[in-house]
């Protein structure tokens, strides 16, 4: 992730894309989607997760001092670690569960990001 990009707030369009990808991961299904859909959805969600992590992990950011951020960071880093990520040998169901796991983490980071940026926009002047 480009460090300069992490300083630019996410646009409404970016946040809409994140929401669409989260909704796609959590949509109700009768059967598991094809593995290609799971893998593509996972890749998109992981990218969103990394974006939120970089936004909330800046040392100069008030959100980085929030007590929830270090715990979320550790959980995200554990789930993004290579041994945990699905491989072509991973079962279809396990890949699906991983997709849901990273979507849940992304939702938590998104909510924290939105809370922080809404509060920052409505702070009284010093």
matplotlib code that plots the C-alpha trace (Angstrom):
import matplotlib.pyplot as plt

x = [0.0, 1.2, 1.9, 0.8, -2.5, -3.1, -3.2, -6.1, -9.5, -11.5, -14.2, -17.9, -17.4, -14.5, -16.7, -19.6, -17.2, -16.1, -19.8, -20.6, -17.7, -18.7, -22.4, -21.2, -19.2, -22.1, -24.9, -27.1, -26.5, -28.0, -24.7, -21.1, -20.1, -17.4, -13.9, -13.0, -15.7, -14.5, -10.9, -11.8, -14.0, -11.2, -8.6, -10.9, -11.7, -8.1, -7.2, -9.9, -8.6, -5.1, -6.3, -8.1, -5.2, -2.8, -5.3, -5.7, -2.1, -0.6, 1.2, -0.2, -3.7, -6.0, -7.7, -4.4, -4.5, -8.0, -7.7, -9.5, -7.0, -4.0, -6.3, -7.9, -4.4, -3.2, -6.2, -5.9, -2.2, -2.8, -5.4, -3.3, -0.3, 0.7, 0.3, -3.3, -4.3, -6.0, -4.0, -5.2, -5.0, -7.3, -10.7, -13.6, -15.4, -12.2, -11.6, -15.2, -14.9, -11.6, -13.5, -16.1, -13.4, -11.6, -14.9, -15.8, -12.4, -12.9, -16.3, -14.8, -12.0, -14.5, -16.7, -13.8, -12.6, -16.0, -16.5, -13.1, -13.6, -17.1, -15.9, -12.9, -15.3, -17.5, -14.8, -15.2, -12.4, -9.6]
y = [0.0, 3.4, 5.4, 8.6, 7.0, 6.1, 9.8, 10.5, 9.8, 7.2, 8.6, 7.6, 5.6, 3.6, 3.0, 1.9, -0.6, -1.9, -2.4, -4.2, -6.6, -7.2, -7.8, -10.2, -12.2, -12.4, -12.9, -16.0, -18.9, -22.4, -23.8, -22.7, -20.4, -21.6, -21.5, -18.8, -16.5, -17.2, -16.5, -13.3, -12.1, -12.9, -11.0, -7.9, -8.1, -8.5, -5.4, -3.4, -4.8, -3.7, -0.3, 0.2, -1.2, 1.4, 4.2, 3.3, 2.3, 5.8, 7.0, 10.6, 9.3, 9.6, 6.3, 4.5, 5.4, 3.8, 0.7, -1.4, -0.8, -2.8, -5.8, -5.6, -5.2, -8.3, -10.3, -9.0, -9.7, -13.3, -13.8, -12.3, -14.3, -16.6, -20.0, -19.1, -17.9, -20.4, -22.1, -24.1, -27.2, -25.6, -27.2, -25.3, -24.8, -23.7, -21.1, -19.9, -19.6, -17.6, -15.2, -14.7, -14.2, -11.5, -9.9, -9.7, -8.1, -5.7, -4.7, -4.0, -1.9, -0.1, 0.8, 2.0, 4.1, 5.6, 6.4, 8.1, 10.1, 11.2, 12.3, 14.1, 15.9, 17.1, 18.1, 21.6, 24.0, 24.3]
z = [0.0, -0.9, 2.3, 0.7, -0.3, 3.3, 4.2, 1.8, 3.2, 1.4, -0.9, -0.7, -3.8, -2.2, 0.9, -1.4, -3.1, 0.3, 1.4, -1.9, -1.4, 2.3, 1.2, -1.5, 1.1, 3.5, 1.0, 1.7, -0.6, -1.0, -2.0, -1.8, -4.7, -7.1, -5.7, -8.3, -6.8, -3.3, -4.2, -6.1, -3.2, -0.7, -2.7, -2.8, 0.9, 1.8, -0.2, 1.6, 5.0, 4.2, 3.2, 6.5, 8.4, 6.8, 7.5, 11.2, 11.9, 11.3, 14.4, 13.9, 13.7, 16.7, 15.8, 16.3, 20.0, 20.3, 22.6, 20.0, 17.2, 18.5, 19.1, 15.7, 14.1, 15.8, 14.7, 11.1, 10.9, 12.2, 9.5, 6.8, 7.7, 4.8, 6.7, 7.4, 3.9, 1.7, -1.0, -4.0, -1.7, 0.9, 0.9, -0.7, 2.6, 4.5, 1.8, 2.2, 6.0, 5.5, 3.2, 5.9, 8.5, 6.6, 5.7, 9.4, 10.2, 7.3, 8.7, 12.1, 10.6, 8.3, 11.3, 13.3, 10.4, 9.8, 13.5, 13.6, 10.5, 11.4, 14.8, 13.2, 10.9, 13.8, 16.3, 17.7, 16.7, 19.2]

ax = plt.figure().add_subplot(projection="3d")
ax.plot(x, y, z, "-o")
ax.set_aspect("equal")
plt.show()
